[in-house]
């Protein structure tokens, strides 16, 4: 008899574990099966996390486990490139210091990250998912995705495509078949669904190749890697590409070299020889490795010098009837800003929310709308990092020009106003920038904390007293504004909201629940004082009815940011 599950998840990396843990948390009645082809622990590259992942780990219930696992804490990053070899960098807590200056306090987890050994990190998260009640099978290799009608046998004219209904897989008991209502492909670069439906599109501009290894006995240099208790990742450009230098243990460094594939075609020596020559030719790295030797950090690491390729890609579609892709299966940009694992957690969270909402309704159009919102959110994230990486590879740039590119990316997304170059870059490089367009992208944050982050990190730095005086007595009126339905992610579900859209620019602001009534005061007859009085009246409702409203001044500022305040 073929078994049936509500959800089958292919892949037990960070994306799969995140989907599994959060779906289990918010919909414990669902039957979840996670299939992982390897037996953990297994070696994997991608060791440097961003602080943007930590709130998701907290929501999964795994944050303290990661914090106590003995990984080196990551403070930020150091960059050295071009003709000017002066090191510079950023630290995660630069973000929160702005909020502290405003008298606001947020948990330390918002600025905390680690340099992790992925074999241990991934196993920790997979075991955590299993401890929550997810059925996890390791050594289970999926051989085929099952479709209601085979891809290509039916028209895909509606853009939604064939329905996934299950998988075949092989484990120690032989070939098995399971059916499911939803199939989540978290299989990494293997991308089972992406390859089955021929969805992958490679980016020819970033057709890169990475060679990496682990060095025991390598030196520490504070300017590059920080202190053993508070470390930095170091990125160093070379004439042929760039080198990463990441502390994994007090006596072990992950050192990688990234170059364009064409470089390998033009050189007679093999990849390993190229790797060793490039490290030897780099002034900043050569002396640090002088007394070090190559080592292997996992039992299944087959070579001293490893290689990965074909990583810069995206998928034409990310979801369809009964299926969705998460993590590297859906797309991957580049390791230059260490965004891969963070995006797996961030979008794994959004996929879990979308799953929970899909099971909560029987309306097929509503379900489709949820998953289209998920795909739109995914592309928003990927595009920001793709733009930054493309700028890195296509320009002979300076520190100032890369800062400027970060400003341009944030400005285009409608999330930047009066930011310094350094502020703009730090937000993008820490993993917080792409959540600026709307509160809908904050997901796991309590709404009051999300509001503080949006106002403090992405809103205009402003003096409340000066702004209040500026708007005092000014009639409130909207222009070029359209009110429509929108969606946002919050506490385990995709939720309905109302959205104010600038008809000319399409910049938008998602309203908090209950804020639509405040828009009636933007009629040319009311002022900021009337708006603040109404907000206070609503906030004075009994606790069970209280709404998480912005202040009147905050709402005015954010409406002006999207250009709809007359």
SEGU-341250 format. One record per residue: residue in three letters; x, y, z of N, C-alpha, C in turn. Coordinates in steps of 0.05 Angstrom, whole numbers, plus 5000, padded with zeros to 4 digits. Example, Ala and Ser with C-alpha at 12.3 -4.5 7.8 and 13.67 -1.06 7.14 Angstrom:
// residues 2
ALA526448865156524649105156526449345156SER525749555142527349795143525850015157
//
This chain:
// residues 566
UNK501749765000500050005000501850255000UNK501150444983502650694981501850875004UNK503850965019503251135042502751425033UNK501251575049500551845042501452025065UNK502752255058503452455077502252725068UNK501852895087500953165080503153315065UNK505653295075507953435063510253245061UNK511553235038514153095035516253305029UNK518453305043520653495040523053335030UNK524153415007526553294996528953455004UNK530653345021533153485029533053565058UNK535253505072535453565100537453775108UNK538153955089539854175095538354395109UNK539454635112538054855126535354925116UNK534954915089532354975078530254765086UNK530954505083529054295090528454285120UNK530554325137530054325166528354555174UNK528654785162527055025168524154975161UNK523654885137520954835128519654635147UNK521054415153519954205170519354305198UNK521254445211520954535239518654725241UNK518454925223516455135226513655035217UNK513554855198510954745191509954575214UNK511754425226510954265250510054445273UNK511354675276510554855298507754965294UNK507155055270504655195266502355015257UNK503054775247500954595239501654315249UNK501654265275502654005286500953765278UNK498553825267496853605258497653475232UNK499353615217500253515191502353295193UNK502153105175504152895174506352975155UNK508852995165511153085150513252865147UNK514152825123516352635118518652795104UNK521052775116523352895105525252675096UNK526052695070527752495058530452615052UNK532652505064535352605059537052375048UNK538252425025539752205012542252135027UNK543552315041546052265055545452155083UNK547552055095547451985124549052205138UNK547652365154549052585168550752475191UNK552952615197553952865186555152825158UNK554853025141556153015114557353285108UNK559553275094561053515088559553695069UNK559653965074558354155056559754425059UNK559954575038561054835039558955045045UNK559755285053557855495060557755535090UNK560155615101560455605130559755865144UNK559556085130559356345143556456445143UNK555256485166552456565168552156865169UNK549756965164549057245168547157275191UNK547257505204545557555227542557535220UNK541857585195539057565187537857295191UNK539457085194538356815198537656755227UNK538756905246538456835274535556855284UNK533957055276531157055285529556815275UNK530256705252528956465243529756225260UNK532356205266533155985284531756005311UNK531256245321529856275346526956175343UNK525656245321522956155316522755855314UNK524755735302524855445299525255305326UNK526255455346526855325372529655225372UNK531355295352534055185350536255385357UNK535555635363537555835367539455765390UNK538455695412540155625435541855385430UNK540855195415542454955408544855045390UNK544355215371546555315354548555475371UNK547455655388549155825404550955665423UNK550055435431551555275450553055045437UNK553255045410554454815396557554845393UNK558655075402561555105400562555225375UNK560755345359561655475334562855755342UNK564655845325565856105330563856325323UNK563456515341561556735335562756925314UNK560957015297561757195275560957475281UNK562857655280562357935286561658095261UNK562758025238562358175213564158075191UNK565058255175566758185151568858395146UNK571058305134573158475125573558445095UNK573958665081574358655052576958795044UNK578358665026580858775014580658724984UNK580858934968580758894940581959124924UNK582359064898583259274880586059374887UNK586759604877589459714881589859804910UNK587759904923588059984951587659744969UNK589759654982589659414998589159465027UNK588059695033587459765061584859605070UNK585059445090582659285099580459475110UNK578059405104575759545115573559345120UNK571559415134569459215139567059335153UNK565359145163562959225177562459025199UNK560859115218560058935240557058945243UNK555858715249552958695251551758895270UNK553058935293551859105313551859395306UNK553059475283552759745273549859805268UNK548359605259545559645253543959725278UNK544259565299542659595323543559835339UNK546059925336546960155351545360395344UNK544260415320542560635312539960635329UNK538860395333536460375349536960445378UNK539260355388539960405416540160715420UNK541260845400541461145402538761275403UNK536661135392533961235393532461145419UNK533961015437532660915461531160655459UNK531660505437530260255432532060025439UNK530859805447532459565454531259325439UNK533059165428532158925414533958695423UNK533058445422534658215431537258205415UNK539358095429542058075417542057895392UNK540157715390540157525368539957665341UNK538957915340538758055315541558125303UNK543658115320546258185310548257955314UNK547257715317549057485324549057285301UNK551457195294551756985274554256825280UNK554656615265556956425270558356345245UNK560856255248562256105227561855815235UNK560355665218559555395226560955185209UNK561354955221562154725206559654585197UNK559154595171556454525161555754235167UNK557654055168556953775175555553765202UNK556553915221555453925248552954095250UNK552954325236550754505237548254385224UNK548554265201546254145187545153905202UNK546953745214545953515230544453615255UNK545453825268544053935291541154015284UNK540854155261538254255253536454015244UNK537553815231535953595223534953435247UNK536753395267535853255291533753425306UNK534053685305532053855318529353815305UNK529253805279526653765265525453495273UNK527153295274526153025282525053035311UNK526353185329525453205356522753335359UNK521953485339519353615339517153435329UNK517853205319515853015309515852975279UNK517753095265517953055236519152775231UNK517952625213519152365206521452405187UNK523852345196526352395181527552125173UNK528152105147529451865138532051945123UNK534251855134536851905121537551665104UNK539351705085540051495066537651425048UNK535951625043533551585026533851765001UNK534551644979535151784954532651794937UNK531552034932529252064915530052014886UNK528751834872529451764845527551884824UNK525151954833523252054814521052204828UNK520252434817517952584826515452474811UNK513352434825510852334813508952564807UNK507752564783506052774774503252664768UNK501252824772498552754765498452684735UNK499752854719500152804691503052874685UNK504452704670507252744666507853024653UNK509953154662510653414650510953384620UNK509853574605510053564576507753424563UNK506153274579503853124567501353294568UNK501453524582499153704583500053984578UNK498254154570498854434565499554584590UNK501454754588502254924611501355214606UNK499155244591498255504582497455694605UNK496655584628495855764649498155844667UNK500555744660502955824676503155684702UNK501355504709501355374735502555094733UNK502054954711503454714705502354464718UNK503854234716502953974726503053964757UNK501353784767501253754797502953524806UNK504653584826506253384839504553234859UNK504752964860503152804878504752614896UNK507452614892509052434909511752384898UNK513152194909515852124900516351824902UNK518251734887519451474891522251514903UNK522951344922525651374934526751094941UNK529351084944530750834950532150874977UNK531650694996533250685021534050405026UNK534750345051535750075058533649855053UNK531149935050529049735046528249715017UNK529749854999529149824971527550064960UNK526250024937524750234924522050264938UNK521350514945518850574958517450804945UNK514850824948513251034937511551154959UNK511451424959509651564978508251784962UNK505751834970504152054958503952274979UNK503352514969503152744987501352954974UNK500453134991498953364982500853584972UNK503153614986505053814978507853704980UNK509453764959512253674957514053914957UNK515853934976517754154978520554054970UNK521554174949524154094939526254264952UNK527754154971529854294985532454134980UNK532754034956534953844949537453984941UNK537654244945540154394938540554404908UNK543054414900543654444872542754204855UNK542053984868540953754854538253834841UNK536653994855534154114845532553914829UNK531453724842529953504828527653614811UNK526053784822523753894807524754084786UNK526654254792527754434773528754304748UNK530154074752531253934729529053774715UNK527153664730524953514717523253694699UNK522853944707521254134692522954324675UNK525554284675527454454659526954744665UNK527154814691526555084699529055254704UNK531355134705533755274714534855454691UNK535655704699536855894681539455984694UNK541755934680544356014690544956304683UNK546556434700547356714696550056714683UNK550256774657552856764643554856964653UNK553857174666555657374676557257274700UNK556057084715557356984738557756684736UNK558956594714559456314709562056234723UNK561856214750564256194766564755914776UNK567155874787568155624797569555674823UNK569155514843570455544869572155304876UNK574555354885576355144895576855214925UNK576555024942576855084971578054844986UNK579254915008580454715026580554815054UNK581554655072581754725100584654705109UNK585554905124588354935132588554935162UNK590054745172590554735201593154875208UNK593155035229595555175237595855445223UNK593755535209593855805196593856025217UNK595056245210595256475229592756635230UNK592356765253590256965257591457245254UNK589957415242590757695241588257865246UNK588258015268585858155276584658315254UNK586258465239585258635218583658485197UNK584158225194582758055175580557895187UNK581157755208579257545219578257605247UNK578857835258577857905285579257735306UNK577857705329578857545351577657265350UNK578957065363577756795363574956795375UNK574356985394571756985407569657135389UNK570557325373568857485356570257505329UNK569557335310571057305285569757465262UNK571357485241570457605216571057415194UNK569457425173570257305148571857505133UNK573957415118575657605103575357535073UNK574857745057574557725028576857885015UNK578457754998580857884987580757844957UNK580858054941580958024912583757964903UNK583857824881586457764867585957834837UNK588157834821587757894793585857694779UNK585657454788583957254775581257204788UNK580757334811578257284825578357384853UNK577557214872577657304900577957054918UNK578957114943579456894962577756944987UNK576556734997575356755024577156625045UNK577156745068578856645091577056655115UNK576156415124574056395145575056225168UNK575156325192575856165215573555965221UNK574255705222572355505230572755395258UNK575355375265576155305292578455485299UNK579355475323581655645331584155575315UNK584255335305586655255290586055165261UNK583655215251582855125224581555355210UNK582455405185581355605168580155475142UNK577855575134576755505108577855715089UNK579255635068580355815048579455735021UNK578055915007577055854980577956054960UNK578055974935578756154913576556134892UNK575356364885573156384866574156514841UNK573656394818574556504792572556434771UNK572656574748570856514726571756254713UNK569756104703570355844691572455874668UNK572256104654574056144632577056134640UNK577556214665580256214675581455924674UNK579755734682580755454682581255354654UNK579655444634580055354607582655464595UNK583455704604585755834593588355744605UNK588255594627590755514642591255214638UNK593755144633594354854629594354694655UNK595054824677595154674702592354604712UNK592154404728589554314738588554494760UNK586054464768584754634788586254654814UNK587254424824588654424850591254584848UNK592654564826595154714823594455014821UNK592355084807591455364805590855474833UNK589455314849588755394876591155464892UNK593155274893595555314909597155554899UNK597355584873598855804862597556074869UNK594956084868593556334873593856414903UNK593756224921594256294949597156384954UNK599056254940601856334943602356604931UNK600856684911601256944898599957174913UNK598157114932596757324946598257414971UNK599157664971600857754993599457735020UNK596857785021595457785046595057495058UNK595057295040594457025049597056855052UNK598956915035601356735034602656695061UNK603156915076604556885101602756755123UNK600156795120598356675140598356365138UNK598956265115598855975110601655845110UNK603756005116606455915113606955665129UNK605955655154606455425171604055245174UNK602055275157599655115158599754875139UNK598054685143597854455125594954385120UNK594454265097591754185089590753975108UNK588053985114586853785131583953735121UNK582753535130579953475123578253495148UNK575853615146574253675169571853485172UNK571453305154569253125155570052855144UNK568752645154569552375146568952325117UNK566952455105566352415077567552625059UNK569352785068570752975051572852815035UNK572452785009574052594993576652704983UNK576952964982579353084971580353314989UNK582953364988583953585004582953854992UNK583053874966582054114952579454044938UNK577354174946574654104935573854314914UNK571854254898570954444877567954444876UNK566754674871563954704865563654894841UNK561554854826561155004801558155034796UNK557555184774554855224765552955324787UNK553955524803552255594825550555834820UNK551055994800549556244796547256184777UNK544856154788542556074772539956154786UNK537856144772535156184783533256014768UNK530755994778528755824765526556004753UNK525655924730523456084717520956074734UNK520455844746518255824765519355704791UNK518155784813519155694840516955524853UNK514455534843512355374855510355304834UNK508655114840506555024822504554854838UNK502654724825500654564839501954344855UNK501754354881502754144898505754144902UNK507254344893510154344896511254624899UNK513654634911515054884912518054814917UNK519755004910522654974914523555174935UNK525555094951526655254972529655234972UNK531055444980533955434983535355414956UNK537655284955539155264930537655124908UNK535654974914534054844893532655054876UNK531855274888530455494874532355684860UNK534555734872536455924860538755984879UNK540956054867543256134883544856344868UNK545756544883547056774869550056734869UNK551356764893554256764894554956774924UNK557356664931558156674959559256944969UNK559357144952560857384958559857524984UNK557257514989556157635014555157435034UNK555857175030555156965049552156945053UNK550556975032547656985035546256715033UNK547656505024546356255017544756125039UNK546056085063544755945085542556125096UNK543056385098541056565108538556565091UNK538856565064536556555046535156285049UNK536556065054535255815058533455825083UNK534455945104532755975128530456175123UNK531056405112529056605108526756505090UNK527456385068525456305049524256035057UNK525755875073524555635085522255715104UNK522755935119520656035136518156115121UNK518556265099516356355083514856125070UNK516355915062515055685050513355535071UNK514355515096512855385117510255545122UNK510455805124508055975128506055925106UNK507055905081505255875058503955605058UNK505455395067504355135070502055135090UNK502555245113500555245134498055385124UNK498255615110495955755100494555595078UNK496055445062494855285041493155065052UNK493954945074492354735086489954845101UNK489955105107487755225122485455315105UNK485755295078483655375060483155165039UNK480755155029480054975007479755124981UNK480355384981479955544957482555534940UNK482355404917484655364900485855624890UNK484255824884485356074875486856214898UNK485856194922487256314945489956174949UNK489955914946492555764949494555854928UNK493555884904495355974882496456254888UNK494756424898495556694905497756694926UNK497356524946499456504967502156424956UNK502156224938504756134927505956324907UNK504256474894505356684876506656904893UNK505456964916506657154934509357054944UNK509456794950511956664959514056694937UNK513356644912515256664890516156954886UNK514357134889515057424886517057504908UNK516557414933518257464955521057354950UNK521157104940523656974935525357134915UNK524057214893525457364873526457634883UNK524957754902525858004914528557964928UNK528657754944531157694958533457644939UNK533057464920535157384902536257614886UNK534357784877535158004859537058194873UNK536558254898538258444912541158344914UNK541458084920544157974922545357934895UNK543757874875544757834848545858104837UNK544458324842545358584833548058654846UNK548358594871550758664885553058494875UNK552658234871554758054861555458134832UNK553558194816554058274788555858524787UNK555258714805556858954806559758884814UNK560058704833562658624842564358514819UNK563158344803564658204782565058364756UNK563458574752563458704726564758974727UNK565859064750567059324752569759324765UNK571459514756573959574770573259784790UNK572359694814571159874833572859944856UNK572060144871573360214895571360174918UNK572360214942570560184966568160364963UNK568660614955566460804953564360714932UNK565260604910563360524889561660294897UNK562760114913561059884922558959984943UNK559860164960557860294978555660414961UNK556360554940554460694923552560494911UNK553560264902551760064890549759964910UNK550559934935548659844956546460054959UNK547160314958545060524960543160494936UNK544260444912542560434888540560204890UNK541559974900539759744903537559804922UNK538159914945536159974965534160184955UNK535260384941533560604930531560494910UNK532460304893530660194873528460034886UNK528959904908526959744921525059914938UNK525560174938523760354953524260344983UNK526560254992527060215021529160405032UNK530160585016532360755025531661045024UNK532261185045531761475046533761595066UNK535361775056537361925073539261735087UNK540061515074542061335086544861415077UNK546861385094549561415085550361175068UNK552561205053553460975037554060735055UNK555360785077556060565095553560435107UNK551660585115549160475125547760295105UNK547660395080546360235059547859965055UNK550459975054551959725049551659535073UNK551859645097551759465121549059325122UNK546859455114544259325115544059105095UNK545159155071545058945051546858715059UNK549258765068551158555074550558405099UNK548858505116548058365141545658185137UNK544258215115541958045110539358175117UNK539258435122536858565130535658735107UNK537058795086536158995067533658925053UNK533358675044531158595027528558575042UNK528558605069526058615083524958895087UNK526259085073525559365078522959445064UNK522259315042519959415027517359405043UNK517159225061514559185074514959025100UNK513159075118513158905142512558615135UNK511458565111510758295104513158105103UNK515558215100517858045098519257975124UNK518058075146519358025172518457765185UNK516157665178515457395186515357345215UNK517657255226517657155254517857375275UNK518457615267518857825286516157895300UNK516057935326513758065338513258325324UNK510758405320510258635303511458895314UNK511558925341512659175351515659185345UNK517058945346519858945340520358985310UNK518658865293518858915265518459205258UNK516559335271516159615267518559775274UNK519759715297522159865305524459825285UNK524759575275526859525255526359685229UNK523859685220523259825195523760125199UNK522760235221523060515226525960595230UNK527360435246530160505253532160435232UNK531760205218533760125198533160225170UNK530660245163529960295136528460555131UNK527460675153526060925150528061155150UNK526961395147528661625147529561685175UNK532261715179533161805206531962085210UNK530362105231529062365235528762435264UNK528562695269527962795296524862815298UNK523662675317520762665318519662945324UNK521063095341519963355348519963545324UNK522163535308522363705285520163635264UNK519863365260517863275241515063345250UNK514463305275511863365286511263665282UNK513263835286512764115282512364185252UNK513764035235513464075206510664005197UNK509463795208506763715199504563845215UNK505263975237503164085254501364285238UNK498864245240496964415226496664375196UNK498364195185498264145156495963945150UNK494064025133491963835126493163585113UNK492163355121493163095111491563025086UNK492962965064491562895040493362715023UNK492162515010493662324994493462394965UNK495662324950495662364921496762114908UNK495862054884496961824868496761564884UNK494961554903494761324921492461134913UNK492960884914490960684909490960484931UNK488660414941488360214963487559944951UNK489059744956488459474945489159264965UNK488459014959489058794976491958714974UNK493058634996495858544997496158305016UNK498458195016499057965034501558025050UNK501757905073504257935089504657685105UNK507057625113507757395129507857475159UNK506457325176506657385204505757145221UNK507557065239506956855259505656615246UNK506956495227506156225218504156225196UNK503556445183501456445163501856675143UNK500756645119500456865101497857005108UNK497957255112495557405122494757625103UNK492157675103491057885086491558165099UNK492158355083492358625092491458815070UNK491459065076490859275056493459415050UNK493859485025496359595015495859865002UNK497360065009497260324996499460314974UNK498660364949500460344927500560624913UNK502960704906503360944890502860864861UNK500760974849499960894822502160954801UNK503761154806505861224786508361054789UNK509261004813511760864817511460574826UNK509060494834508460234845509860174872UNK511060374884512060344911509660314930UNK509960154951507660094967508360084997UNK506260095013506460065042504159885051UNK504959665064502959485075502059595102UNK499459605105498259715130498159495151UNK498559575176498159385198495159335200UNK494359105211491559055215490159285230UNK488059385220486559595233487259875224UNK489459905208490260175201488660295178UNK487160135164485660235141483860465150UNK482760435174480860645183482260915186UNK484960915191486361165193486561315167UNK486461175145486661305119484361495113UNK482061445127479761625122480361905132UNK482461935149483162195160484862355141UNK485862225119487562365100485662475078UNK483962655086481862755068482063055064UNK484263175073484663465070483363625092UNK481763495109480363645130481463585158UNK483263375160484363295186487363355186UNK488463365210491263425214492663195229UNK495263225233496763025248495662995276UNK494763215289493563195316491163015316UNK489363045295487062865294487962575290UNK489962535274490962255269491962135295UNK493562285310494662175334492562125355UNK490462295356488262245375486861985368UNK486361935342484961685334486661445340UNK489261455336491061235342490961175372UNK491061385389490961335418488361215426UNK486161295413483561185420483460885413UNK484660815390484660535383486460375401UNK488760485408490560345426489560315454UNK487460475461486360455488484160245490UNK483660105468481659885469482659665488UNK480859505498481659275515483759105502UNK485358975518487658825507486858635485UNK484558505488483658315468483058435441UNK482558705441481858835416484059025406UNK486159055422488259245416489659175389UNK490159375373491359325347494259435347UNK496059295333498859375332499259605312UNK498359845320498360075303501060225304UNK501860345282503960545282502960795296UNK504760965304503961235313503061395289UNK501561605293500661765271502961885255UNK505061965269507362085256508861875239UNK509161635250510461425235508961365209UNK506361345211504761295187505061515166UNK505061765175505461985157508161975143UNK510261915159512961905147513161685126UNK511961445133512261225114510461265089UNK508261395092506661465068508161665051UNK509561845064511162035048513561905034UNK514661695047516861545035516061415009UNK513561325006512761204981511561404962UNK511461664970510761874952507861924948UNK506161854968503261894964502162114983UNK503862254998502862465015502962725000UNK500662854998500563114983501963334998
//
